[in-house]
Amino acid sequence: MSRLAEDPQPVPQADESRTESPLHAQLVRRRQLRGMLLLAFAAILFAILRAGVHRVFTTGWWRLW
């Protein structure tokens, strides 16, 4: 018989093999926040470039403050 015909050993799932530590949870939250901020920045940049920089930031826009 070949090795492929044998039943493989069960692979433990990620939830079973690793306990969730507070440090790991904090790192996951930090990565999620960075990802969301990156997506928000990309969406804003895309919208500004699509509308046209001169249309969004007209001449003298900084003087309105």
N, C-alpha and C positions, 0 to 999 in steps of 0.2 A: 504494500500500500504506500501511496505517496504521502508526504507531509501535509499536503493541502486537504486531504480527506479527513485528517484528524481535527477534532474540535479544538479551536484555539482557546487559550485561557481568557476568562472574562477581563475586560479592561475596566479598571475603576473609573467612574465618572469624576469630573473635576470637582463637583460638590463634595463627593465622598473622600477624596484624597487630600483635600486641603481645607483647613479650618480658616474661617474668615477672621483675621486679626484686625484690631482697630487701625493699625498702621496701614494695612493693605486696603481697608475700606477708605481711608483718607486719600491714599494715592489714586484709587479708582475715581473718587469724587473729583479730585484735582484734574485728572486726565479728561473727565467728562466736561468739566467747566472750561478747560482750555479748548476742547473740541467745539463746544457750543459758541465760545467767543470767536474762534476762527471762522466758523460758518457764518456768524452774524456779520463779522467784518467783511467776508467775501461777498455776502449778499448786498451790503451797503455799497461796497466798491463797485460791484456789477451794476447796481441801480444808478449810481452817479455817472459811471462811464457810459451807460446806455442812454441816459438823458442828455449827456453832454456836460462837461465840466463848466463851460462858460454859461450854460443855462442855469446850473445849480448855484455856482459861485459867480454871480455877476460882478461887474466892476464896482469896487467900493463896498462889497458886502461886509467887510470887517468894520466899517464905520457905523453900521447899524447898531452896534453894541454900545 
